């Protein structure tokens, strides 16, 4: 079973909500920068951890609930509060095997369609 954490306070969320005057491209760049900072932070905390910094996601309503792997054994995930900040109600029931399978599946999918 997974333990879910909020992102560290040291990494500031981008201020690019609906009320901002940013373009979609500018907003996406801020989100990417945030995700990269979070990944770097987690990898520094667990440099030898398999799949640390990888993102898993679950379709919720019109968006996705997103989580970043902080540790595989025991399974620790960090909720990513971007966009609508959806949460997956069963995320705490995930196993290491399921998370690894989702990550590998995503990598295979991206490899097929990146050509």
KADA-V987093 format. One record per backbone hydrogen bond with DSSP energy under -0.5 kcal/mol. NH is the residue of the N-H (numbers start at 0). CO is the residue of the C=O. E is the energy in kcal/mol with one decimal. If there is no record, write none. Layout:
BEGIN
nh=NH co=CO e=E
nh=NH co=CO e=E
END
This chain:
BEGIN
nh=1 co=91 e=-1.3
nh=2 co=74 e=-2.3
nh=4 co=76 e=-2.7
nh=10 co=7 e=-1.2
nh=11 co=9 e=-0.8
nh=15 co=13 e=-1.3
nh=19 co=16 e=-1.6
nh=26 co=22 e=-2.5
nh=27 co=23 e=-2.6
nh=28 co=24 e=-2.0
nh=29 co=25 e=-1.9
nh=30 co=26 e=-2.2
nh=31 co=27 e=-2.6
nh=32 co=28 e=-2.2
nh=33 co=29 e=-2.3
nh=34 co=30 e=-2.5
nh=35 co=31 e=-2.3
nh=36 co=32 e=-2.3
nh=37 co=33 e=-2.5
nh=38 co=34 e=-2.5
nh=39 co=35 e=-2.5
nh=40 co=36 e=-2.3
nh=41 co=37 e=-2.5
nh=42 co=38 e=-2.5
nh=43 co=39 e=-2.0
nh=44 co=40 e=-1.6
nh=45 co=41 e=-1.7
nh=48 co=45 e=-1.5
nh=51 co=48 e=-1.1
nh=52 co=68 e=-2.7
nh=53 co=50 e=-2.0
nh=55 co=66 e=-2.9
nh=57 co=64 e=-2.1
nh=59 co=62 e=-2.5
nh=62 co=59 e=-3.0
nh=64 co=57 e=-2.8
nh=65 co=63 e=-0.6
nh=65 co=85 e=-0.5
nh=66 co=55 e=-2.6
nh=67 co=77 e=-2.6
nh=68 co=53 e=-2.7
nh=69 co=75 e=-2.9
nh=70 co=75 e=-1.7
nh=75 co=70 e=-2.6
nh=75 co=73 e=-0.5
nh=76 co=2 e=-2.5
nh=77 co=67 e=-2.9
nh=78 co=4 e=-2.8
nh=78 co=76 e=-0.5
nh=79 co=65 e=-2.7
nh=80 co=78 e=-0.7
nh=81 co=79 e=-1.3
nh=84 co=81 e=-2.8
nh=85 co=63 e=-0.5
nh=88 co=86 e=-0.6
nh=90 co=87 e=-1.7
nh=92 co=89 e=-2.0
nh=93 co=90 e=-1.5
nh=98 co=94 e=-2.2
nh=99 co=95 e=-2.8
nh=100 co=96 e=-2.4
nh=101 co=97 e=-2.3
nh=102 co=98 e=-2.3
nh=103 co=99 e=-2.5
nh=104 co=100 e=-2.5
nh=105 co=101 e=-2.2
nh=106 co=102 e=-2.2
nh=107 co=103 e=-2.4
nh=108 co=104 e=-2.4
nh=109 co=105 e=-2.6
nh=110 co=106 e=-2.1
nh=111 co=107 e=-2.1
nh=112 co=108 e=-2.0
nh=113 co=109 e=-0.8
nh=114 co=111 e=-0.6
END
